[in-house]
Amino acid sequence: MKGSKFILFAAACLLSAAGCEKEWDRSRWPEIPQRPAPVPNTGNYTFSGGTMSEEVLHNYLSRAVTQTEFLAGPETSNDGVYGTEDDERMLLSIGAKFIGRSIYSWGHEELFVDDAWLADAGARIERMHRSDPDLIFQAALFEIVTTRVNDIPVPDWVFEAFGREPEARNFRFDAICDENGVYLGQWGENTCVPDMSREETQMWFYFMAVKYMEAGIEAFHCGQVMLMASMGDSENGYAGYRTLLSKIREAAATKAARGTVLLDAHLGNGGIVVDGELLFDFVSFPLRAKEIAGEPMKAKLEKGYLDSVIGYTKGGRTPSGWTAERIPYLLEFDNFGVSDHPGQYDWSDHYVWGYDEISWFSLLDDEYAREWLEYAVDYLRSMDPIGYVQMPGCRVSVSGPSRFYRCNTQSEACPTGRSTEETIRRLWNE
């Protein structure tokens, strides 16, 4: 019997591209008294007609990975990272189902009139769907608009969706910004945070969403919604967002591949509920990892730390029609820069040992990084099983051996890979 167990263990090690991994040291985190059983994934990824069941939504979130600009190419990338053949191999190998932030524009509105950008994205989605038709690819609708929108014609179908007579004109930056100049220049010269209470803003976001859906996108991360709603929309019961999201979902019936889209946002308040109705399908939020004093670069998750959403999401009737006591959520490795105190802990800010979350993670030694992923998954299983870790597949980093963290097994095809893909695959398929 012992010999059989050894043979099975050795075979498992040989199958692992990263080699045989150590069992993580649970004594570091006494708040998890024992290893909780995995939350069952039923393997059901079927949805259509504008709705997704609670079971299917949880199945997708339990296999979510951040894969920054996976659908972009070298000439169309915002941040200099783009999908490779090894990324395609890795995503299929680990069993990913929800591909987060796979395409976006941060201040590059001209991309939406670049036919090749979305055509190339659609071709990659089609190729990936031939291997796994259940995959969902997410685009981002971020909290930035620049004066470049003045060069983008408004299509007739946008006017018609808003019940207006078509006219020959371009989008108008001045009609998207706050009338009083709030957040004008927020992201640099010729930029603003769009004011979602204004119809022009809703039209622009609707335009982007439809263009993405035509390329094969079936999910949208809507960024800092509370920031865009802070110029009057939140005070008006989120009327602008309710209009926009309803029109996006209506368009999905004919534009999205399966007639359905998932919408989420960074919502530190745990969700937006209007008259018992949840505006978004789920919440995304940073990990908010807390430094462990006296143990440099070590960190943990903790309910109630800063503005963490662990245990604090809201409930109501979901856009798919079922009711949740609390809406599910993803915890992602956020990126926003390095502080003025790198390497030092400070429980009063959002940095982890002075770094944003993905940059902190990229600085960890490989063994502890793999151990930390396993710990984080077990923590949520034990403390709040409606939450899931959105695995770091590829993410922009300000530190580490390269500007991008990649989980891929290190190889000639991915020399900067950090070899955490096998850990992710095992956690998802144990």
C-alpha positions in Angstrom: 0.0 0.0 0.0 2.8 2.4 0.9 4.6 1.6 -2.3 1.4 2.4 -4.3 1.0 5.7 -2.6 4.6 6.6 -3.3 4.2 5.7 -7.0 1.1 7.9 -7.3 2.9 10.8 -5.5 6.0 10.4 -7.7 3.8 10.3 -10.8 2.0 13.5 -9.8 5.4 15.2 -9.3 6.6 14.2 -12.8 3.4 15.5 -14.3 3.9 18.9 -12.7 5.7 21.3 -15.0 6.9 23.2 -11.9 8.1 20.0 -10.1 6.8 18.6 -6.8 5.5 21.3 -4.5 5.7 21.4 -0.7 2.6 21.3 1.5 2.0 24.8 2.8 2.8 25.5 6.4 -0.7 26.0 8.0 0.9 26.8 11.4 1.6 30.3 10.0 -2.1 31.1 9.9 -3.8 29.7 13.0 -7.1 31.5 12.1 -7.7 28.5 9.7 -8.0 25.6 12.2 -8.1 22.9 9.5 -8.1 22.6 5.8 -11.7 23.3 4.6 -13.2 21.1 1.9 -13.2 22.7 -1.6 -16.4 24.4 -2.7 -17.9 22.1 -5.3 -17.7 23.1 -8.9 -20.5 21.3 -10.6 -18.9 21.7 -14.0 -22.1 23.4 -15.3 -21.3 26.5 -17.4 -24.5 26.7 -19.4 -26.3 30.1 -19.7 -28.3 32.0 -22.2 -31.2 34.4 -22.7 -29.8 37.2 -20.5 -29.6 35.2 -17.3 -27.1 33.1 -15.5 -28.0 30.8 -12.6 -26.4 31.2 -9.2 -24.7 27.8 -9.6 -23.2 28.7 -13.0 -22.0 32.2 -11.8 -20.2 30.6 -8.8 -18.6 28.0 -11.1 -17.2 30.8 -13.3 -16.0 32.9 -10.4 -14.2 29.9 -8.9 -12.1 29.7 -12.1 -11.4 33.4 -12.6 -8.0 34.6 -13.6 -6.6 38.1 -14.4 -5.0 38.0 -17.8 -4.2 41.6 -18.7 -4.7 42.5 -22.4 -4.6 38.9 -23.4 -6.6 39.8 -26.5 -4.3 42.7 -27.5 -1.4 42.6 -29.9 2.1 44.3 -29.8 0.8 47.3 -31.7 -2.5 47.8 -29.7 -1.5 47.1 -26.1 -2.1 49.9 -23.6 0.5 48.8 -21.2 3.0 46.9 -23.3 1.7 43.4 -22.5 -0.3 41.2 -24.8 -1.3 37.6 -25.3 1.1 34.9 -26.4 0.8 31.3 -27.6 2.2 30.2 -24.2 -0.6 32.2 -22.5 -3.1 30.3 -24.5 -1.6 27.0 -23.5 -1.4 28.1 -19.8 -5.1 29.2 -19.6 -6.3 25.9 -21.1 -4.0 23.9 -19.0 -5.1 25.4 -15.7 -8.7 25.1 -16.6 -9.5 28.8 -16.5 -13.1 29.8 -17.4 -13.4 33.5 -16.7 -10.6 35.5 -18.3 -10.5 38.9 -16.6 -9.4 42.2 -18.1 -8.6 40.5 -21.3 -9.0 43.7 -23.3 -9.4 47.4 -22.4 -8.6 51.0 -23.4 -7.1 53.3 -20.8 -7.2 56.7 -22.6 -6.8 55.2 -26.1 -10.2 55.9 -27.6 -8.8 55.8 -31.1 -8.6 52.0 -30.8 -12.4 51.8 -31.2 -12.1 52.9 -34.8 -9.1 50.5 -35.4 -10.8 47.6 -37.1 -7.7 45.4 -36.6 -7.7 45.7 -32.8 -11.2 44.2 -32.3 -10.9 41.8 -35.3 -7.7 40.3 -33.9 -9.4 40.0 -30.5 -12.3 38.3 -32.0 -10.1 35.9 -33.9 -8.3 34.9 -30.7 -11.6 34.4 -28.8 -12.8 32.2 -31.7 -9.6 30.1 -31.6 -9.8 29.7 -27.8 -13.5 28.7 -28.0 -12.6 25.9 -30.4 -10.6 24.4 -27.5 -13.1 25.4 -24.7 -16.4 26.9 -25.8 -17.3 27.7 -22.1 -14.7 30.4 -21.8 -15.9 33.9 -20.9 -13.7 36.9 -21.8 -14.0 40.2 -19.9 -13.3 43.7 -21.1 -13.0 46.7 -18.9 -14.9 50.0 -19.1 -12.7 52.2 -17.0 -13.1 55.6 -15.3 -11.3 57.6 -17.9 -12.2 59.6 -21.0 -9.8 61.8 -23.0 -10.3 64.5 -25.7 -9.7 61.8 -28.3 -13.4 60.9 -28.1 -13.9 64.1 -30.1 -12.6 62.2 -33.1 -15.0 59.3 -32.8 -18.2 59.5 -34.9 -21.4 58.6 -33.0 -23.1 55.7 -35.0 -26.8 56.0 -35.8 -27.5 52.9 -33.7 -26.2 54.6 -30.5 -28.6 57.5 -31.0 -31.5 55.1 -31.7 -30.7 53.0 -28.6 -31.3 56.2 -26.6 -34.4 57.2 -28.4 -32.8 60.1 -30.3 -32.8 61.1 -33.9 -29.5 60.3 -35.5 -27.2 63.2 -36.4 -23.9 63.5 -38.1 -21.5 64.4 -35.2 -18.7 63.0 -33.1 -18.8 62.2 -29.4 -18.2 65.3 -27.2 -15.6 65.3 -24.4 -17.1 68.4 -22.9 -20.5 66.7 -22.6 -19.0 63.7 -20.9 -17.1 65.6 -18.2 -18.7 67.1 -15.2 -20.2 70.5 -16.0 -18.4 72.2 -13.1 -15.1 70.7 -14.0 -15.0 68.1 -11.2 -12.2 65.5 -11.9 -11.2 67.4 -15.0 -7.5 66.5 -15.6 -7.7 63.7 -13.1 -5.5 61.4 -15.2 -3.4 64.0 -16.8 -3.9 66.7 -19.4 -7.0 66.3 -21.7 -8.6 63.7 -19.4 -11.5 63.5 -17.0 -13.5 61.1 -14.9 -16.7 60.7 -16.9 -19.9 61.8 -15.2 -22.4 59.0 -15.5 -25.3 61.3 -14.8 -24.8 62.8 -18.3 -26.4 61.1 -21.4 -23.3 61.6 -23.5 -21.3 59.5 -21.1 -23.9 56.8 -21.1 -23.9 56.8 -24.9 -20.1 56.6 -25.0 -20.0 53.6 -22.6 -22.8 51.9 -24.5 -20.8 52.4 -27.8 -17.7 50.7 -26.2 -19.7 47.8 -24.8 -21.4 47.0 -28.1 -18.2 47.1 -30.0 -16.6 44.7 -27.5 -19.6 42.4 -27.7 -19.4 42.2 -31.4 -15.8 40.9 -31.0 -17.0 38.2 -28.6 -16.8 39.8 -25.1 -19.3 38.5 -22.6 -18.4 40.3 -19.4 -17.5 43.9 -18.4 -15.5 45.2 -15.4 -16.8 48.7 -14.9 -14.0 50.1 -12.8 -14.5 52.7 -10.1 -18.3 53.1 -10.4 -18.6 55.1 -7.3 -16.2 57.7 -8.6 -18.1 58.1 -11.9 -21.4 58.2 -10.0 -20.2 60.8 -7.5 -21.1 63.8 -9.7 -24.8 63.5 -9.3 -25.7 60.0 -10.4 -25.6 58.4 -6.9 -27.8 61.2 -5.5 -30.3 60.5 -8.3 -30.7 56.8 -7.4 -28.0 55.8 -10.0 -30.4 56.6 -12.8 -27.6 57.0 -15.3 -26.0 53.6 -14.4 -29.4 51.9 -14.4 -30.0 53.3 -17.9 -26.6 52.3 -19.2 -26.6 48.8 -17.7 -30.1 48.0 -18.9 -29.2 49.1 -22.4 -26.0 47.0 -22.4 -28.0 43.9 -21.3 -30.6 44.6 -23.8 -28.0 44.8 -26.6 -26.4 41.6 -25.3 -29.6 39.7 -26.4 -28.5 40.1 -30.0 -24.8 41.1 -29.8 -23.3 38.8 -27.2 -22.5 35.2 -28.2 -24.9 33.7 -25.7 -27.2 36.6 -25.3 -25.9 37.4 -21.9 -23.2 39.6 -20.2 -21.8 39.7 -16.7 -21.2 43.1 -15.2 -19.1 43.9 -12.1 -17.2 46.8 -10.6 -14.9 47.8 -7.8 -17.5 48.4 -5.1 -16.0 48.9 -1.6 -19.5 49.3 -0.3 -20.2 45.7 -1.2 -22.6 46.4 -4.1 -25.3 48.8 -5.3 -28.9 48.0 -4.5 -31.9 50.1 -5.7 -35.3 49.1 -4.5 -34.1 45.7 -3.7 -32.4 45.2 -7.1 -28.7 44.7 -7.5 -27.2 46.6 -10.3 -24.2 44.3 -10.8 -23.9 40.5 -11.1 -21.0 40.4 -8.6 -18.4 42.6 -6.9 -14.6 42.8 -7.6 -12.3 44.3 -5.1 -8.6 44.3 -4.1 -7.3 41.7 -1.7 -6.4 44.2 0.9 -3.7 41.9 2.2 -2.5 43.0 5.7 1.2 43.0 6.6 2.3 40.6 9.3 4.4 42.8 11.7 7.9 41.5 12.3 7.8 39.1 9.3 9.0 41.2 6.3 7.0 40.7 3.1 4.6 38.3 4.8 0.9 39.2 4.7 -2.5 37.7 5.4 -6.2 38.3 4.7 -8.3 39.6 7.5 -12.0 40.4 7.6 -12.6 44.0 8.6 -9.1 45.2 7.7 -9.3 48.6 6.1 -12.2 48.5 3.5 -12.0 44.8 2.7 -15.2 43.3 1.3 -14.6 39.9 2.9 -17.9 39.1 4.6 -19.5 42.4 3.7 -21.1 42.3 0.3 -24.8 43.2 -0.1 -27.8 41.2 -1.1 -30.9 41.5 -3.2 -32.5 40.4 -6.4 -29.7 39.8 -9.0 -29.9 40.9 -12.7 -30.5 37.3 -13.5 -33.6 37.2 -11.4 -32.5 35.1 -8.4 -32.2 36.5 -4.9 -29.0 36.4 -2.9 -28.5 37.1 0.8 -25.1 38.4 -0.2 -23.7 38.8 -3.7 -20.6 36.8 -4.6 -17.2 38.5 -5.2 -13.7 38.2 -6.5 -10.6 39.4 -4.7 -8.0 40.5 -7.2 -4.3 41.5 -7.0 -4.6 45.2 -7.5 -2.0 47.4 -9.2 -1.6 51.1 -8.5 2.1 51.8 -7.8 4.7 51.9 -5.1 4.6 54.0 -2.0 7.2 56.3 -0.5 8.0 53.5 2.1 8.8 50.4 0.1 9.7 47.4 2.3 8.0 48.9 5.4 4.7 48.0 6.8 1.9 50.5 7.5 -1.6 49.4 8.4 -3.1 52.8 7.6 -2.7 52.6 3.8 -3.6 50.2 1.0 0.0 49.2 0.2 1.4 45.8 1.2 4.9 46.4 2.6 4.9 49.6 0.6 3.9 48.0 -2.8 0.6 47.5 -4.6 -0.6 44.0 -4.3 0.6 42.4 -7.5 4.0 44.2 -7.1 4.3 42.8 -3.6 3.3 39.4 -4.8 5.9 39.5 -7.6 8.7 40.2 -5.0 7.9 37.1 -3.0 10.2 34.1 -3.4 8.5 31.4 -5.5 7.9 28.9 -2.7 6.1 31.5 -0.5 4.1 32.9 -3.4 2.8 29.4 -4.2 2.1 28.8 -0.5 0.3 32.2 -0.2 -2.1 31.4 -3.1 -3.0 28.1 -1.4 -3.5 29.9 1.9 -5.7 32.6 0.4 -8.0 30.0 -1.3 -8.3 28.1 2.0 -9.0 31.3 3.9 -11.9 32.2 1.8 -13.3 28.7 1.8 -13.2 28.7 5.5 -14.2 32.3 6.3 -16.5 33.4 3.4 -17.1 30.8 0.7 -19.0 33.2 -1.6 -15.7 34.9 -2.3 -13.0 33.8 -4.7 -9.4 34.7 -5.4 -9.0 35.9 -8.9 -5.8 34.2 -9.8 -2.9 36.3 -11.1 -2.3 35.0 -14.6 -0.8 38.2 -16.1 -0.8 41.6 -14.5 1.2 44.8 -14.8 3.7 45.2 -11.9 6.0 48.0 -10.9 8.6 45.6 -9.4 10.0 42.2 -9.8 12.2 40.8 -12.7 9.9 42.3 -15.4 7.1 44.9 -15.6 4.6 42.1 -15.7 3.8 39.2 -13.4 3.1 36.0 -15.4 2.1 32.8 -13.7 3.3 30.7 -16.6 5.7 27.9 -16.0 9.2 29.3 -16.8 10.4 28.1 -20.2 11.9 29.2 -23.4 8.4 30.2 -24.5 8.0 32.3 -21.3 11.4 33.1 -19.7 9.9 35.5 -17.2 7.2 33.0 -16.0 7.0 32.6 -12.2 5.8 28.9 -12.4 2.7 29.3 -10.3 0.4 27.9 -13.0 0.7 24.3 -11.6 -0.4 25.6 -8.2 -3.5 27.3 -9.7 -4.3 24.2 -11.7 -4.1 22.0 -8.6 -6.2 24.3 -6.5 -8.9 24.4 -9.1 -8.9 20.7 -9.8 -8.2 19.0 -6.5 
